[in-house]
């Protein structure tokens, strides 16, 4: 009898242990399910907020399209259509409150008011076989303009020679051949980098590609970024009515590789703000170009007065989360197309 009682007690203890193990497993399973549910719930919430933000940002694109079309209709009434900073599309960004505390704002910038880096792919034509050797310019008008632009930067401050080195490096990155310019860089330079890579030998898709180009430091890129673009991919004339002071300073006599002075650049911007430039002749008649009119034929060929490419920067704040969209918009007649979208720079 005693042995039978001990066996029952031992069986009861084993059953208790099994019950405790089952309880522990159930508890662990419930905790794991709760953690996974919370993750799923948070993920679903984040996706919902992102979708909501994207809808608002696409709405900003639609609004920008309406503004650009309205501007086109107004310009069509002008005897000489042009795009300048007094127009509706050029106004500063203003926060626009939407439902449930959502804040949206957007601004348009004229991409043809910036220097187009893809212009640097052009090379000076070399004499063909059997042609007489004649004195030819070393650089194209666009390359000379970029040399001047690089010298307008406050930090880093580049000399004319340093600007030439950077210009030839960018030109080599863009052109289709593998022959480096005298101060440029092609595959031989990039192969020995860590990690090794090759030159693009094609037009840039983003101005951030400058960071991969020889002799372009991060500091130089940050200074250049607001002044340059890669749109349109087939470069169009620079709009004199929207270009910032530094870009206006890069316009000078064809044989002068130095930029205008900082005071000259500010004077051009101030005169444009107060009086505007009636046309290209009026712009080139500015006192800052006095005595240079006959030496500006090549520089004039790079200039224009209207714009077909714009950069939309839109920001939205939803539930204390901020999202930003950059969109490249092309206006062609009464049609606006979105050529590129990115959450980063374009």
Secondary structure, DSSP 4 states (H G I P E B T S, - for coil): -HHHHHHHHHHHHHHHHHHHHHHHHHHHHHHHHHHHHHHHHHHHHHHHHHHHHHHHHHHHHHHHHHHHHHHHHHHTTSSS----TTSGGGSPP--EE-GGG-EEEEEEEEGGGSEEGGGGG--PPPP-TTPPP----SS-HHHHHHHHHHTT-SSSPPPHHHHHHHHHHHHHHHSSS----TT---HHHHTTSSS------S--SSGGGGGGSTT--HHHHHHHGGGEE--SSS---EETTT--HHHHHT---TT--SPPPHHHHHHHHHHHHHT--SSHHHHHTSGGGTT-GGG-HHHHTTEES--SEEEEEEEEEETTEEEEEEEEEEEETTEEEEEEEESS--
